Amino acid sequence: MNPATLRLVLGDQLSPHLTSLQDAMPGQDHILMAEVMSEASYVPHHKQKLVLIFAAMRHFAEELRQRGFTVFYTRLDDPANAGSLLAEAQRHADLLEPQKLILTEPAEWRLDQEISGWEKRLGRPVEIRPDRRFLCSRASFAAWAEGKQQWRMEYFYRAMRRRHGVLLDAAGEPEGGRWNFDAENRKPLPAGLAIPPRPAPPIDAITADVIAMVQQRFAHHPGAITPFRWPVTHHDAEAALQWFLHHALPRFGDYQDAMASGEPLLFHSLLSTSINIGLLDAHAVIRAAEAEYFAGRVPLNAAEGFIRQILGWREYVHGLYWLLMPDYGDSNFLAAHRPLPEFFWTGQTDMQCLAEAIGDTLRQAYAHHIQRLMVIGNFALLAGLAPKAVQQWYLAVYADAFEWVELPNTHGMALFADGGRMASKPYAASGKYIQRQSDYCRQCRYDPGQSSGPRACPFNALYWDFLARNTEQLQNNQRLAMPYRTWNRFAATRQAALRAQAEVFLAHLS
């Protein structure tokens, strides 16, 4: 019997509460899932990212079968694989002749635009339902942004706290009398502080099979494939959440901006992959962290700092992305055109902070937000690396990277390529910031206390050169008034020496 509907589930939509599955009837509707080369290779995705998504897809397909659904699942190595989502949808529509196709709206613009033309291509109705896994819909974000001269995450975050009643007291005001405890999230890691050992989910036969396939078919892609630590089932994702709440969240607030050699995970949750592909529900994760605070098991700065990452930043960048696409990634406000250095793909550089942050990235498809923003992103900003090259790199190498979250964070936050539509100032810093927040400088051949000479930290001269070469674009930014006053007080000979130091470094960058 031909199915009434064919329901397509994408690789980042592995949620049992997906809108396209809400009214699905076992025995009547069929579900289609497909691993396709077009999605696996549009950027050179990190091997662990590919393993994560393919393994999670295969496990979710098994969950759906156990619920009584007929699932048509196309593996990447299936000889009949047509190579793209459209081609697979066409192949199965021709085979099964469903009355219509149902799916949940994609999170990325390129897929949304492709799928909007499917009805004509497939010759049958295509119903596209909203993705309700976000706490702020695209329309709601657009309504919040309308009429505002500036779209600042902090004010959006406050509105979201009020709308969803998160971390509020009986009077509806923020717990602790403040909306944001960011100033209490910046402590450097003290020597000798024990980092809790983090368990890894078991590698079952399904995941092992995917690892072998990725190793064979994507050997040229960046990154190590093992050790693989990402949850690929709802059960393992929930276990990872519970471990974080009990063992890492209590100290997360104090040390969320800290960096330490050989300790890439510290007290971070590593839950973004599970939330972004549907193994965890964002609202449930927020409520779980809030409950730990109200139960007295974690301090307020820990619960608030973690919740801000999801209810604030995650929802904000998603809304901003859909508000500004499709042209958002094309701007280049600071006219940055330098090619991406080779060490972004190897991690081989004598700048210890970059070696650690990029090395962590290549080893495990992960680096925490300060490594991404204030080490790698800061360097890309100061060195004037081309925004599109940097964006493609971030999209490729991080397991939690999809364009809707990667593009605003990279283009707007890290590179200021949008001219301040997202961030109020460029996140530019000298080597002193990295020295304050990490122990990287102790093992580096460069000295953050020096700005010139062979041992001078490159970040120092690059910082001043960045301000100097972008004076026209940035000098009227109120948040940069103090650095520009300092620069203007330097003697002309010192200014010239700093810029010459930066020029020599950049000339040898490739």
Secondary structure, DSSP 8 states (H G I E B T S, - for coil): ---SEEEE--TT---TT-GGGTT--TTT-EEEEE--HHHHTTTT--HHHHHHHHHHHHHHHHHHHHTT-EEEEE-TT-TT--SSHHHHHHHHHHHH--SEEEEE--SSHHHHHHHHTHHHHHTS-EEEE--TTSSS-HHHHHHHHTT-S---HHHHHHHHHHHHT-SB-TTSSBGGG-S--GGGS-----TT------------HHHHHHHHHHHHHTTTSSS---S-----SHHHHHHHHHHIIIIIHHHHHHHTT-B-TT-SSTT----HHHHHHTSS-HHHHHHHHHHHHHTTSS-HHHHHHHHIIIIIIIHHHHHHHHHHTTTGGG--TT---B---THHHH---S-HHHHHHHHHHHHHS---HHIIIIIIIHHHHHHTB-HHHHHHHHHHH-TT--HHHHHIIIIIIIS-TTSSSS-SS-----HHHHHHHBSGGGG-SSBTT-SSSTTB-HHHHHHHHHHHHTHHHHTT-GGGHHHHHHHHHS-HHHHHHHHHHHHHHHHT--
